[in-house]
Amino acid sequence: MARLNVSEMEKIEKTKNSVQEEVAATYSTFIKDNEKYFQIDMYGSKERVFTGKVSQVVQLDKENAIQLITLLQEVFNV
């Protein structure tokens, strides 16, 4: 599980890029210590040994969610 720290993310230039396979995902919200969180659970590829098991988890608090939205708007010019 990882709580994303958007403010410390850095842009890097890669020489090799590929579009990843789409995977199933769900989201949930919860409150912990009076802080609201948005959580994305990704389930990995259909070829996994343990299908249906959470593969990656990303959590965002309000501050990081706002920073991520701003970054995405800049990248996609919206």
N, C-alpha and C positions, 0 to 999 in steps of 0.2 A: 504494500500500500504506500502511496506517496502523496503528500500534500504539495501541490505545485506552487513554486515560488516564482511567479511571473516577473517580479521586479528585478530578479537576478539572472533572468534568461538572457543569453547573448546570441546574436545572429552569427552563424558561421556559414562559410561558403564551402559547399561540397563539390567534389569533381564527379561523383557518381550518385545519381538519384534514381529512384524507382517508385512507382505507384504501388502501394501496399494493397494486399487483398482486403476486401471489406470483411468485417467480422461482426457478429452480433454484440450488442451492447444494451445495457439498461442504465437508468439513472435513478438516484434517490436524493432526498434532502433530509437533513436532520439538524438538530440543535444540540451542541455540546458546550457546556460552560457559557451559556448565553450567546454563543456564536453560531450562526447558521452556516451550514456547509452544503455544497452541491457535489455529489459523488457520481462518477462514471465508472461502471464495471464493464470491462471488455472480456469476452469469452474465448478469444483465440480462434484459430482456423478450425474448419470441420475435420481436418486430418489429425487433430490432437488425439493423444491417447486417452485423455480424460475430457471428453466433450461435455459441455455444459458447466464446467468448472471455471470460476473466475480466473482470468489470466493476468490482467493488469487492472489496477484501480488508480484513479486520479481524483483527488479532492481539491476543491476550491472554496476558500472563504470569500466573503463579499469583496474585500479589497483586491484579491487576486483575480476574481471573476471580472471585475471592472477593468483591471489592467489588461487582462486577456482580450476582452471585447475591444478595447481601444487599439491594441496591437493588431488584431484581426481586421479592424476597420481600416487601419493604415495600410496593411499589406494588400488588401483587396480593393482599396480606394472607394469605400462606401461610407 
